[in-house]
Amino acid sequence: MTLWILVLATSVGCYALKVLGYLVPARVLHRPQTRRLVELVPVALLGALIVVEAIADGSRLHLDPARLAGFAVGGVAVWRRAPFLVVVLAAALTAGLVRLA
């Protein structure tokens, strides 16, 4: 039962956070500092998520060669401005080949 209470509390919290976003005055949203923050925060969070998934396993550091190779190939593909599907396929293929070897 405790799990369902946590799920419901999290759902209510997320909904309340979304509603609070609509209550922010328009003048705050048009400030240059706010725009810069809104543009940079998702990039930073996505980058952090990718790095954590690449080198962590649960709550400990795990340097898996296949993950790191896929991460490196994906990073190079992004740097070379490859399409998203090419980036994902190249990283997955690299990780699979390293695991196979």
Biotite code that builds the C-alpha atoms (Angstrom):
import biotite.structure as struc

atoms = struc.array([
    struc.Atom([0.000, 0.000, 0.000], chain_id="A", res_id=1, res_name="MET", atom_name="CA", element="C"),
    struc.Atom([2.900, 2.359, 0.697], chain_id="A", res_id=2, res_name="THR", atom_name="CA", element="C"),
    struc.Atom([4.029, 2.131, -2.932], chain_id="A", res_id=3, res_name="LEU", atom_name="CA", element="C"),
    struc.Atom([0.643, 3.350, -4.179], chain_id="A", res_id=4, res_name="TRP", atom_name="CA", element="C"),
    struc.Atom([0.709, 6.245, -1.741], chain_id="A", res_id=5, res_name="ILE", atom_name="CA", element="C"),
    struc.Atom([4.105, 7.265, -3.138], chain_id="A", res_id=6, res_name="LEU", atom_name="CA", element="C"),
    struc.Atom([2.848, 6.948, -6.721], chain_id="A", res_id=7, res_name="VAL", atom_name="CA", element="C"),
    struc.Atom([-0.210, 9.084, -5.958], chain_id="A", res_id=8, res_name="LEU", atom_name="CA", element="C"),
    struc.Atom([1.825, 11.677, -4.053], chain_id="A", res_id=9, res_name="ALA", atom_name="CA", element="C"),
    struc.Atom([4.296, 11.933, -6.917], chain_id="A", res_id=10, res_name="THR", atom_name="CA", element="C"),
    struc.Atom([1.467, 12.286, -9.432], chain_id="A", res_id=11, res_name="SER", atom_name="CA", element="C"),
    struc.Atom([-0.150, 15.073, -7.411], chain_id="A", res_id=12, res_name="VAL", atom_name="CA", element="C"),
    struc.Atom([3.225, 16.792, -7.018], chain_id="A", res_id=13, res_name="GLY", atom_name="CA", element="C"),
    struc.Atom([3.918, 16.654, -10.768], chain_id="A", res_id=14, res_name="CYS", atom_name="CA", element="C"),
    struc.Atom([0.465, 17.994, -11.569], chain_id="A", res_id=15, res_name="TYR", atom_name="CA", element="C"),
    struc.Atom([0.873, 20.817, -9.041], chain_id="A", res_id=16, res_name="ALA", atom_name="CA", element="C"),
    struc.Atom([4.253, 21.716, -10.527], chain_id="A", res_id=17, res_name="LEU", atom_name="CA", element="C"),
    struc.Atom([2.728, 21.860, -14.004], chain_id="A", res_id=18, res_name="LYS", atom_name="CA", element="C"),
    struc.Atom([-0.120, 24.088, -12.781], chain_id="A", res_id=19, res_name="VAL", atom_name="CA", element="C"),
    struc.Atom([2.372, 26.389, -11.055], chain_id="A", res_id=20, res_name="LEU", atom_name="CA", element="C"),
    struc.Atom([4.125, 26.804, -14.414], chain_id="A", res_id=21, res_name="GLY", atom_name="CA", element="C"),
    struc.Atom([0.965, 28.337, -15.857], chain_id="A", res_id=22, res_name="TYR", atom_name="CA", element="C"),
    struc.Atom([0.783, 30.815, -12.977], chain_id="A", res_id=23, res_name="LEU", atom_name="CA", element="C"),
    struc.Atom([4.192, 32.378, -13.734], chain_id="A", res_id=24, res_name="VAL", atom_name="CA", element="C"),
    struc.Atom([3.666, 35.938, -15.029], chain_id="A", res_id=25, res_name="PRO", atom_name="CA", element="C"),
    struc.Atom([4.474, 36.496, -18.726], chain_id="A", res_id=26, res_name="ALA", atom_name="CA", element="C"),
    struc.Atom([6.943, 39.278, -17.920], chain_id="A", res_id=27, res_name="ARG", atom_name="CA", element="C"),
    struc.Atom([9.145, 36.775, -16.077], chain_id="A", res_id=28, res_name="VAL", atom_name="CA", element="C"),
    struc.Atom([9.199, 34.433, -19.062], chain_id="A", res_id=29, res_name="LEU", atom_name="CA", element="C"),
    struc.Atom([10.335, 37.146, -21.479], chain_id="A", res_id=30, res_name="HIS", atom_name="CA", element="C"),
    struc.Atom([13.479, 38.088, -19.544], chain_id="A", res_id=31, res_name="ARG", atom_name="CA", element="C"),
    struc.Atom([16.746, 37.179, -21.331], chain_id="A", res_id=32, res_name="PRO", atom_name="CA", element="C"),
    struc.Atom([18.091, 35.391, -18.225], chain_id="A", res_id=33, res_name="GLN", atom_name="CA", element="C"),
    struc.Atom([15.002, 33.201, -18.022], chain_id="A", res_id=34, res_name="THR", atom_name="CA", element="C"),
    struc.Atom([15.165, 32.365, -21.718], chain_id="A", res_id=35, res_name="ARG", atom_name="CA", element="C"),
    struc.Atom([18.834, 31.400, -21.419], chain_id="A", res_id=36, res_name="ARG", atom_name="CA", element="C"),
    struc.Atom([18.118, 29.189, -18.422], chain_id="A", res_id=37, res_name="LEU", atom_name="CA", element="C"),
    struc.Atom([15.168, 27.513, -20.122], chain_id="A", res_id=38, res_name="VAL", atom_name="CA", element="C"),
    struc.Atom([17.312, 26.789, -23.182], chain_id="A", res_id=39, res_name="GLU", atom_name="CA", element="C"),
    struc.Atom([20.330, 25.410, -21.271], chain_id="A", res_id=40, res_name="LEU", atom_name="CA", element="C"),
    struc.Atom([18.798, 23.345, -18.456], chain_id="A", res_id=41, res_name="VAL", atom_name="CA", element="C"),
    struc.Atom([17.363, 20.553, -20.673], chain_id="A", res_id=42, res_name="PRO", atom_name="CA", element="C"),
    struc.Atom([20.697, 20.197, -22.483], chain_id="A", res_id=43, res_name="VAL", atom_name="CA", element="C"),
    struc.Atom([22.584, 19.909, -19.200], chain_id="A", res_id=44, res_name="ALA", atom_name="CA", element="C"),
    struc.Atom([20.106, 17.414, -17.759], chain_id="A", res_id=45, res_name="LEU", atom_name="CA", element="C"),
    struc.Atom([20.187, 15.243, -20.879], chain_id="A", res_id=46, res_name="LEU", atom_name="CA", element="C"),
    struc.Atom([23.973, 15.298, -20.919], chain_id="A", res_id=47, res_name="GLY", atom_name="CA", element="C"),
    struc.Atom([24.128, 14.290, -17.264], chain_id="A", res_id=48, res_name="ALA", atom_name="CA", element="C"),
    struc.Atom([21.624, 11.487, -17.832], chain_id="A", res_id=49, res_name="LEU", atom_name="CA", element="C"),
    struc.Atom([23.632, 10.130, -20.759], chain_id="A", res_id=50, res_name="ILE", atom_name="CA", element="C"),
    struc.Atom([26.899, 10.157, -18.805], chain_id="A", res_id=51, res_name="VAL", atom_name="CA", element="C"),
    struc.Atom([25.307, 8.495, -15.766], chain_id="A", res_id=52, res_name="VAL", atom_name="CA", element="C"),
    struc.Atom([23.780, 5.771, -17.937], chain_id="A", res_id=53, res_name="GLU", atom_name="CA", element="C"),
    struc.Atom([27.113, 5.224, -19.684], chain_id="A", res_id=54, res_name="ALA", atom_name="CA", element="C"),
    struc.Atom([29.290, 4.758, -16.601], chain_id="A", res_id=55, res_name="ILE", atom_name="CA", element="C"),
    struc.Atom([26.968, 3.785, -13.730], chain_id="A", res_id=56, res_name="ALA", atom_name="CA", element="C"),
    struc.Atom([25.276, 0.548, -12.807], chain_id="A", res_id=57, res_name="ASP", atom_name="CA", element="C"),
    struc.Atom([22.732, 1.123, -10.070], chain_id="A", res_id=58, res_name="GLY", atom_name="CA", element="C"),
    struc.Atom([24.475, 3.094, -7.354], chain_id="A", res_id=59, res_name="SER", atom_name="CA", element="C"),
    struc.Atom([28.062, 2.222, -8.247], chain_id="A", res_id=60, res_name="ARG", atom_name="CA", element="C"),
    struc.Atom([30.563, 3.151, -10.933], chain_id="A", res_id=61, res_name="LEU", atom_name="CA", element="C"),
    struc.Atom([30.807, 0.490, -13.639], chain_id="A", res_id=62, res_name="HIS", atom_name="CA", element="C"),
    struc.Atom([33.153, 1.051, -16.556], chain_id="A", res_id=63, res_name="LEU", atom_name="CA", element="C"),
    struc.Atom([31.772, -1.393, -19.115], chain_id="A", res_id=64, res_name="ASP", atom_name="CA", element="C"),
    struc.Atom([33.944, -1.372, -22.269], chain_id="A", res_id=65, res_name="PRO", atom_name="CA", element="C"),
    struc.Atom([30.953, -1.972, -24.564], chain_id="A", res_id=66, res_name="ALA", atom_name="CA", element="C"),
    struc.Atom([28.980, 0.929, -23.109], chain_id="A", res_id=67, res_name="ARG", atom_name="CA", element="C"),
    struc.Atom([31.992, 3.230, -23.261], chain_id="A", res_id=68, res_name="LEU", atom_name="CA", element="C"),
    struc.Atom([32.728, 2.276, -26.883], chain_id="A", res_id=69, res_name="ALA", atom_name="CA", element="C"),
    struc.Atom([29.102, 2.882, -27.864], chain_id="A", res_id=70, res_name="GLY", atom_name="CA", element="C"),
    struc.Atom([29.143, 6.157, -25.972], chain_id="A", res_id=71, res_name="PHE", atom_name="CA", element="C"),
    struc.Atom([32.316, 7.254, -27.770], chain_id="A", res_id=72, res_name="ALA", atom_name="CA", element="C"),
    struc.Atom([31.006, 6.330, -31.222], chain_id="A", res_id=73, res_name="VAL", atom_name="CA", element="C"),
    struc.Atom([27.701, 8.062, -30.479], chain_id="A", res_id=74, res_name="GLY", atom_name="CA", element="C"),
    struc.Atom([29.566, 11.143, -29.301], chain_id="A", res_id=75, res_name="GLY", atom_name="CA", element="C"),
    struc.Atom([31.634, 11.275, -32.474], chain_id="A", res_id=76, res_name="VAL", atom_name="CA", element="C"),
    struc.Atom([28.485, 10.819, -34.582], chain_id="A", res_id=77, res_name="ALA", atom_name="CA", element="C"),
    struc.Atom([26.805, 13.711, -32.760], chain_id="A", res_id=78, res_name="VAL", atom_name="CA", element="C"),
    struc.Atom([29.926, 15.828, -33.169], chain_id="A", res_id=79, res_name="TRP", atom_name="CA", element="C"),
    struc.Atom([29.862, 15.076, -36.913], chain_id="A", res_id=80, res_name="ARG", atom_name="CA", element="C"),
    struc.Atom([26.174, 16.132, -36.925], chain_id="A", res_id=81, res_name="ARG", atom_name="CA", element="C"),
    struc.Atom([24.816, 12.758, -37.974], chain_id="A", res_id=82, res_name="ALA", atom_name="CA", element="C"),
    struc.Atom([21.037, 12.258, -37.892], chain_id="A", res_id=83, res_name="PRO", atom_name="CA", element="C"),
    struc.Atom([19.644, 10.973, -34.590], chain_id="A", res_id=84, res_name="PHE", atom_name="CA", element="C"),
    struc.Atom([18.783, 7.533, -35.970], chain_id="A", res_id=85, res_name="LEU", atom_name="CA", element="C"),
    struc.Atom([22.331, 7.128, -37.305], chain_id="A", res_id=86, res_name="VAL", atom_name="CA", element="C"),
    struc.Atom([23.760, 8.114, -33.907], chain_id="A", res_id=87, res_name="VAL", atom_name="CA", element="C"),
    struc.Atom([21.619, 5.559, -32.064], chain_id="A", res_id=88, res_name="VAL", atom_name="CA", element="C"),
    struc.Atom([22.270, 2.770, -34.565], chain_id="A", res_id=89, res_name="LEU", atom_name="CA", element="C"),
    struc.Atom([26.025, 3.405, -34.663], chain_id="A", res_id=90, res_name="ALA", atom_name="CA", element="C"),
    struc.Atom([26.280, 3.421, -30.868], chain_id="A", res_id=91, res_name="ALA", atom_name="CA", element="C"),
    struc.Atom([24.147, 0.293, -30.506], chain_id="A", res_id=92, res_name="ALA", atom_name="CA", element="C"),
    struc.Atom([26.023, -1.564, -33.242], chain_id="A", res_id=93, res_name="LEU", atom_name="CA", element="C"),
    struc.Atom([29.368, -0.632, -31.699], chain_id="A", res_id=94, res_name="THR", atom_name="CA", element="C"),
    struc.Atom([28.305, -1.750, -28.225], chain_id="A", res_id=95, res_name="ALA", atom_name="CA", element="C"),
    struc.Atom([26.953, -5.008, -29.654], chain_id="A", res_id=96, res_name="GLY", atom_name="CA", element="C"),
    struc.Atom([30.115, -5.743, -31.596], chain_id="A", res_id=97, res_name="LEU", atom_name="CA", element="C"),
    struc.Atom([32.311, -5.024, -28.574], chain_id="A", res_id=98, res_name="VAL", atom_name="CA", element="C"),
    struc.Atom([30.186, -7.362, -26.450], chain_id="A", res_id=99, res_name="ARG", atom_name="CA", element="C"),
    struc.Atom([30.399, -10.011, -29.161], chain_id="A", res_id=100, res_name="LEU", atom_name="CA", element="C"),
    struc.Atom([34.208, -9.781, -29.335], chain_id="A", res_id=101, res_name="ALA", atom_name="CA", element="C"),
])
